[in-house]
Amino acid sequence: MKNISIVLVFFAMVLIATSQVSAQKTGSKYGEDSVACVTNLSLYREFYKQKNYVDALPHWRWVFFNCPLSSQNIYIEGVKMMVAKINDSKDQKSRDAYIDTLLMVYEARIKYFGSSTTSREGLVWGRAGVELENYRPSDTLRVYEYLRKSVEREGINSEPIIISRYFINISNLVKNNRFPVDTIAENYDRLSDLVYQKLEIVKDNPEDVRVWNDVMITLESLFEPYATCDEIDKIYFKKFKQSPNDTVLLKKITRLLDRKDCTDRELFYLATENLHKAKPTGQSAYLMGKLSLIKGDLASAESYFIEAVPNLDEPAKARTCFYLAKINYDQKRYSEARSYALKSLAINPNDGKCYILIGNMYAASAALCGTDEIGARAGYWAAVDKFVKAKNVDPSVADEANSAISLYSAYFPTRERLFFNDVKEGSSYTVGCWIGETTTVRASK
């Protein structure tokens, strides 16, 4: 039945082509021999639909070389057949030949249908670059050229994967000394602009926001090793002066400087203030809080951080609660400080800094939280509990925790004091006043 179908299609197409012969001219859609073009086009497509690529390919090749304007499908379907052949190749020579043909198909599509409304040239360049990188990753410069052409032509309409792959490719070329180091900064600036603009466009679509945030994370992680405070200043101070109220630019500057701990820079002060004036958000309030901290204005910092908390993502909310805990601790408002530290731990339970802060609060108020000799020292037991917890959940604070444990364990009551007060080692003890923690009785060593 399949053969009968092919024959019927063949004769139908011959009749169509014959009726068009008088209208065909050399170089027209169906080429010099329109009958042969339509015939081969029909035969290859019939075999293609059956996924019989072996029989489809001779007819497809004839169409590809003799009437390239006949149909855009010869390039779309040609790519699929070449990919199948590449994946089925048993030897490197055949594989390389099919890869070369695949690229030739992409380039021919751009040549003959690049200006078509159904074939965006930049999109095709991008897909060619991705395919080349997948099948021949060593051809980095050619991959770079394909992806560069894609991004330059598509701009804000570039696909997320193309922007990510393009910057990864640039980063690898810099690492291998094929491109100068400043290529990273130049392209990060340009590509991150596109991503920030895209995030503004898709801000009401959570899935698109997630995808483009992932692209931003890729750009930032690759740029980070080169993003010194001086380099960021060099790139962005001039841009800031030219557009001091551009919120996309301000977000980029403040995010970069905050990530790189360059918050003592004048550019950070200026960009943060302008961002919060132009478009107050949780992030801008958080940055204003950090700026106020640097200036020593604790009251303003606290106000900004409180404003920021409800409108931040979870990691930023945890950091902000920790800052609020520190501010309250510095002002000896220990109960409020602990409350914020616990809110931070609810989000990030492995943050040893929060446990150390709570331990320091307990140690600082231990003497005030007991009505007798044992009670006045019980707060140190609770404090050491927090230091032990800190190093158990967060090895990065182990040295600080161990120092605190050594320091405050010396304040435990002696065995004699415990004996005379009828308190047994190992028993439970509830610390008084605002601490209110149940801990374990221990003697100093």
C-alpha positions in Angstrom: 0.0 0.0 0.0 2.9 2.4 0.8 4.3 1.8 -2.7 0.9 2.5 -4.3 0.6 5.7 -2.3 4.0 6.9 -3.4 3.2 6.2 -7.1 -0.1 8.0 -6.8 1.5 11.0 -5.2 4.2 10.9 -7.9 1.8 11.1 -10.8 -0.3 13.7 -9.1 2.7 15.9 -8.6 4.0 15.3 -12.1 0.6 16.6 -13.5 0.9 19.7 -11.2 4.4 20.4 -12.3 3.7 19.9 -16.0 0.9 22.4 -15.8 3.4 24.9 -14.3 6.2 24.3 -16.8 5.3 27.3 -19.0 5.3 29.6 -16.0 8.6 28.4 -14.6 11.8 30.4 -15.3 15.4 29.5 -14.5 16.1 30.3 -10.8 12.4 30.3 -9.8 10.9 28.4 -6.9 11.1 25.0 -8.6 14.4 25.6 -10.3 15.3 24.9 -14.0 13.5 21.5 -14.1 10.2 22.1 -12.2 8.9 18.6 -13.0 12.0 16.9 -11.6 11.9 19.2 -8.6 8.2 18.5 -7.7 8.7 14.8 -8.3 11.8 14.5 -6.0 10.2 16.8 -3.4 7.1 14.5 -3.4 9.1 11.3 -3.2 11.4 12.5 -0.4 8.5 13.7 1.7 6.6 10.5 1.3 9.6 8.5 2.5 10.3 11.1 5.2 6.8 10.7 6.7 7.5 7.0 7.0 10.8 7.8 8.7 12.5 5.9 5.9 15.5 8.2 5.7 17.6 5.9 3.7 15.2 6.2 0.7 14.3 9.8 1.4 17.9 11.1 1.4 18.7 10.7 -2.4 15.5 12.6 -3.4 16.1 15.2 -0.6 19.7 15.8 -1.8 18.4 16.4 -5.4 15.9 19.0 -4.1 18.5 20.6 -1.8 20.9 21.2 -4.6 18.6 21.8 -7.6 15.6 23.7 -6.2 16.6 25.2 -2.8 13.7 27.7 -2.9 11.0 25.0 -3.3 10.1 24.6 0.3 11.4 25.6 3.7 10.6 22.1 4.9 13.7 20.7 3.1 15.8 22.5 5.7 13.6 21.8 8.8 13.3 18.1 7.9 16.9 17.9 6.6 18.1 18.9 10.1 16.0 16.1 11.6 17.4 13.5 9.1 21.0 14.7 9.6 20.7 14.5 13.4 19.3 11.0 13.1 22.3 10.0 10.9 24.8 11.6 13.2 23.4 9.7 16.2 23.4 6.4 14.1 26.9 6.8 12.8 29.3 4.0 13.7 32.6 5.7 12.7 34.0 9.2 13.2 34.5 9.9 9.5 30.8 9.3 8.7 29.8 11.3 11.8 31.9 14.3 10.8 30.5 14.2 7.3 26.9 14.3 8.6 27.8 17.1 11.0 29.2 19.1 8.1 26.0 18.5 6.2 23.9 19.5 9.2 25.7 22.9 9.3 25.3 23.3 5.6 21.6 22.7 5.9 21.3 25.4 8.6 23.3 27.9 6.5 21.3 27.2 3.4 18.1 27.8 5.3 19.4 31.2 6.4 20.5 31.9 2.8 17.2 31.1 1.1 14.6 31.7 3.9 16.4 34.0 6.3 14.1 36.9 5.7 10.9 34.7 5.8 8.4 35.6 8.5 8.3 31.9 9.5 12.1 31.6 9.7 13.8 34.0 12.1 17.5 34.1 11.0 18.8 34.7 14.4 16.9 31.8 15.8 18.3 29.5 13.1 21.9 30.7 13.8 21.3 29.9 17.5 20.1 26.4 16.9 23.0 25.8 14.6 25.4 26.9 17.3 23.8 24.7 19.9 23.8 21.7 17.6 27.5 22.3 16.7 28.4 22.6 20.3 26.6 19.4 21.1 28.2 17.4 18.3 31.6 19.1 17.9 32.4 21.0 21.1 36.0 21.5 20.1 34.9 23.9 17.3 34.6 26.7 19.8 35.2 29.7 17.5 32.6 28.5 15.0 30.1 27.9 17.8 30.9 31.4 19.0 30.2 32.9 15.6 26.9 31.1 15.3 25.7 32.1 18.7 27.0 35.7 18.4 25.0 36.1 15.1 22.0 34.7 16.9 22.1 37.1 19.8 22.9 40.1 17.7 19.9 39.5 15.4 17.4 38.4 18.0 18.3 40.7 20.9 15.6 40.8 23.4 13.9 37.9 21.6 16.8 35.6 22.1 16.1 32.2 23.5 17.3 31.6 27.1 19.5 28.6 26.2 21.2 30.7 23.5 22.2 33.5 25.8 23.5 31.0 28.4 25.4 28.9 25.9 26.9 32.1 24.3 28.3 33.3 27.6 29.6 29.9 28.6 31.3 29.7 25.2 32.9 33.2 25.7 34.0 32.2 29.2 35.7 29.0 27.9 37.5 31.0 25.1 38.8 33.4 27.7 40.0 30.6 30.0 41.8 29.1 27.1 43.5 32.4 26.2 41.6 32.6 22.9 39.9 35.9 23.9 41.2 38.7 26.1 39.9 38.9 29.7 37.9 42.1 29.2 35.7 40.2 26.7 33.9 38.7 29.8 33.0 42.1 31.3 31.9 43.5 27.9 29.6 40.6 27.1 28.3 40.2 30.7 27.2 43.9 30.6 25.4 43.4 27.2 23.8 40.1 27.9 22.7 40.9 31.5 21.0 44.0 30.0 19.0 41.7 27.8 18.1 39.4 30.7 17.0 42.2 33.0 14.8 43.7 30.3 13.3 40.3 29.7 12.6 39.8 33.4 10.7 43.1 33.3 8.7 41.8 30.4 7.8 38.4 31.9 7.5 39.5 35.5 3.9 38.3 35.7 4.7 34.8 34.5 6.4 32.8 37.3 7.7 30.1 35.0 9.3 32.5 32.6 10.7 34.4 35.6 12.3 31.2 36.9 13.8 30.4 33.5 15.3 33.9 33.0 16.5 34.0 36.6 18.4 30.8 35.9 20.1 32.5 32.9 21.0 35.4 35.2 22.6 33.0 37.7 24.6 31.5 34.9 25.9 34.9 33.7 26.7 36.0 37.3 28.5 32.8 38.2 30.7 33.0 35.2 31.4 36.7 35.5 32.0 36.5 39.3 35.7 35.5 39.1 36.4 38.5 37.0 34.1 40.9 38.8 36.3 42.8 41.2 35.0 46.0 42.8 37.3 48.0 40.6 36.1 46.2 37.5 32.4 46.8 38.3 33.2 50.5 39.0 35.0 50.8 35.7 32.1 49.3 33.8 29.1 50.9 35.5 30.0 54.3 37.0 29.9 56.0 33.6 26.6 54.3 32.7 25.2 55.4 36.1 26.1 59.0 35.4 24.5 58.8 31.9 21.3 57.2 33.2 21.0 57.7 37.0 17.3 56.8 37.2 17.3 53.7 34.9 15.9 51.1 37.3 17.1 48.1 35.2 20.7 49.5 35.4 20.3 50.4 39.1 19.1 46.9 39.9 22.1 45.4 38.1 24.6 47.7 39.8 23.3 47.1 43.3 22.9 43.4 42.9 26.5 43.1 41.6 28.1 45.2 44.2 26.1 43.5 47.0 27.1 40.0 45.8 30.8 41.0 45.6 30.7 42.8 49.0 31.6 46.1 47.4 29.0 48.0 49.5 31.6 50.6 50.7 31.8 52.0 47.2 30.3 55.4 46.3 28.6 53.8 43.3 26.7 51.5 45.7 25.5 54.4 47.8 24.3 56.4 44.8 22.7 53.5 43.0 20.9 52.2 46.1 19.4 55.6 47.0 18.2 56.2 43.5 16.7 52.7 43.1 14.7 53.1 46.3 13.5 56.5 45.3 12.5 55.5 41.8 11.0 52.1 42.6 10.9 51.0 46.2 10.8 47.2 46.5 11.8 44.6 49.2 15.2 44.4 47.6 15.8 48.1 47.4 14.7 48.5 51.1 17.1 45.7 52.0 19.9 47.5 50.3 19.0 50.8 51.9 19.2 48.9 55.3 22.7 47.7 54.5 23.7 51.2 53.4 22.3 52.6 56.7 24.3 50.0 58.6 27.5 51.0 56.9 26.8 54.6 57.8 26.1 53.6 61.4 22.5 54.7 61.4 21.0 51.7 63.2 17.5 53.3 63.5 17.2 53.8 59.8 18.7 50.4 59.0 16.1 48.7 61.3 13.3 50.6 59.7 14.4 49.6 56.1 14.9 46.0 57.1 11.5 45.7 58.6 10.0 47.2 55.5 12.0 44.7 53.3 11.2 41.4 55.1 7.6 40.7 53.8 8.7 41.4 50.2 11.9 39.3 49.9 12.6 35.7 48.7 13.5 33.2 51.4 17.3 33.5 51.3 17.2 37.3 51.4 14.6 37.2 54.1 16.8 35.0 56.3 19.8 37.4 55.8 17.6 40.4 56.7 16.2 38.8 59.8 19.8 38.1 60.9 20.7 41.8 60.4 17.6 42.7 62.5 18.8 40.3 65.2 22.2 41.9 65.2 20.8 45.4 65.4 18.6 44.4 68.4 21.5 42.6 70.0 23.8 45.6 69.7 21.1 47.6 71.5 20.7 45.0 74.2 17.2 44.2 73.2 17.8 40.5 73.6 14.3 39.1 73.4 13.6 40.9 70.1 17.1 39.9 68.8 16.4 36.2 69.5 13.0 36.4 67.9 14.6 37.6 64.6 17.4 35.1 64.9 14.8 32.3 65.2 12.9 33.6 62.2 16.2 33.5 60.2 16.8 29.9 61.4 13.3 28.9 60.4 14.3 29.6 56.8 18.0 28.5 57.1 18.3 26.0 60.0 22.0 25.5 59.2 23.2 29.0 59.8 25.6 28.7 62.6 26.0 32.5 63.0 22.4 32.8 64.3 23.1 30.2 67.0 26.3 32.0 68.0 24.4 35.2 68.2 21.8 33.7 70.5 24.5 32.1 72.6 26.2 35.5 73.0 22.8 37.0 74.1 22.4 34.3 76.7 26.0 34.8 78.0 25.6 38.6 78.1 22.4 38.4 80.3 23.2 35.3 82.3 24.1 37.2 85.5 20.8 39.1 85.3 18.6 36.0 84.9 19.1 34.3 88.2 18.0 35.0 91.7 20.6 32.8 93.4 24.2 31.7 92.9 23.3 28.8 90.5 20.6 30.7 88.7 23.0 33.6 87.9 25.3 31.1 86.1 22.7 28.9 84.5 22.5 31.2 81.4 26.1 30.0 80.5 24.8 26.5 80.2 22.2 27.6 77.7 24.7 29.8 75.9 27.2 26.9 75.5 24.3 24.7 74.2 23.8 27.2 71.3 27.6 27.3 70.5 27.6 23.5 70.3 24.6 23.6 68.1 26.3 26.2 65.9 29.3 24.1 65.1 27.3 21.0 64.6 25.1 22.5 61.9 27.7 24.8 60.4 31.3 23.7 60.3 32.4 27.2 59.0 31.8 28.7 62.5 33.5 25.9 64.4 36.5 27.9 65.5 34.4 30.8 66.7 32.1 28.4 68.5 34.9 26.4 70.2 36.4 29.7 71.5 33.1 30.7 73.0 32.6 27.3 74.5 36.0 27.4 76.1 35.4 31.0 77.4 32.0 30.5 78.9 32.4 27.0 80.2 34.8 28.6 82.8 31.7 30.4 84.2 29.9 27.2 85.0 29.5 26.7 88.8 32.0 24.4 90.5 31.0 20.9 91.8 31.2 22.3 95.3 28.7 25.1 94.5 26.4 22.6 92.9 26.6 20.3 96.0 26.0 23.0 98.5 23.0 24.2 96.5 21.6 20.7 96.1 21.8 20.7 92.3 23.0 17.5 90.6 25.2 17.4 87.5 23.3 16.0 84.5 19.9 17.1 85.8 17.6 19.5 83.9 17.5 23.1 84.8 15.2 25.9 83.4 17.0 29.3 83.1 15.0 32.2 84.4 13.8 35.6 82.9 13.6 36.1 79.2 15.9 33.2 78.3 13.4 30.5 79.6 15.5 27.6 78.1 15.7 24.2 79.7 19.3 23.0 79.8 21.6 20.5 81.5 23.5 21.1 84.7 27.3 21.0 84.2 30.2 21.8 86.5 33.2 23.9 85.5 36.4 21.9 84.8 
